Amino acid sequence: MSHGADSLKSIFFALGANFAIAVAKLAAAIFTGSGAMMAESIHSFADCGNQLLLLVGLRNSGKPPSPEYPLGYGKAIYFWSFIVALILFSMGGLYSIYEGVHKLHNPEPISAPLIAIGVLIFSMIAEGTSLWGCMREINKVRGSRSIIRWFKETRQSDLLVVFGEDTAALMGLSFALLAVIITWITGNPMFDAIGSIGIGVLLILIAIFIGIEVKALLIGQGVEPETREKMLAFLRSRPEIEKIFNLLTLQMGADVMVAVKAKMAEQQSADQLITAINTCEVAFKQEFPETMWLFFEPDNQD
């Protein structure tokens, strides 16, 4: 995939883990009557659907350009990532809050709490493994940046969504485990209901953060700041270029569109100027292979 990170591997990894976890949670929720566990099972099934949507988005974004879509379909992955954020908000967050409020008004004791605890511990191990796989791909591209900075700057929305889901899942499982244990110790099902509401609030917050980042990509962000600086440094080092007036970039999924306005070094003829521009374009695409479209405008002023 783009940027050196294999999003597809992370998505399949998360899909397998979440499906196994969802089935285990659902069985435990039905057997124990735990609202927090039911909220967690719905969350995991929603995550499975989310990963399938991301796979659809990756497939659509890989379509070649056409006369109707001359810049390709790369941004399709941003649309599907935004849909995933909406599902995480509604099916995950809002349903969990609804389930918690319902349990507050109609409290039910938890049966077989040890089974619920066992399933939650298994789920935490599986989600932790999935998050580890996601982090392994993230670490290939984030360099010395913190996770928060990478989250804000990354243009790889599919990897961002998987990271957000896995993080939300681990934190939600911790909420659910704590709620089940306190309910078991005190015998008060109110704590189980509060745990479900807490999970819902957590999912909504993470869905909002994901939605904000993906919205920026849908509107039209350029490449990551570090990549843009590398592009500028490369162009300034070229002997064919005397001065860079402007550099515009647009992230299109895995591909990038680049527009350069520059003052070229003096040439003896128009043919030599064209040759110099073509030489720069070939070298630029070799250095930045994600560049699908490169528009070069020679000029003597900005």
Secondary structure, DSSP 8 states (H G I E B T S, - for coil): -GGG--HHHHHHHHHHHHHHHHHHHHHHHHHH--HHHHHHHHHHHHHHHHHHHHHHHHHHHTS---SSSTT-STTHHHHHHHHHHHHIIIIIIIHHHHHHHHHHHS----S-HHHHHHHHHHHHHHHHHHHHHHHHHHHHHHTT--HHHHHHH---HHHHHHHHHHHHHHHHHHHHHHHHHHHHHH--THHHHHHHHHHHHHHHHHHHHHHHHHHHHHH---S-HHHHHHHHHHHHH-TTEEEEEEEEEEEETTEEEEEEEEEE---SSHHHHHHHHHHHHHHHHHH-TTEEEEEEEE-S--
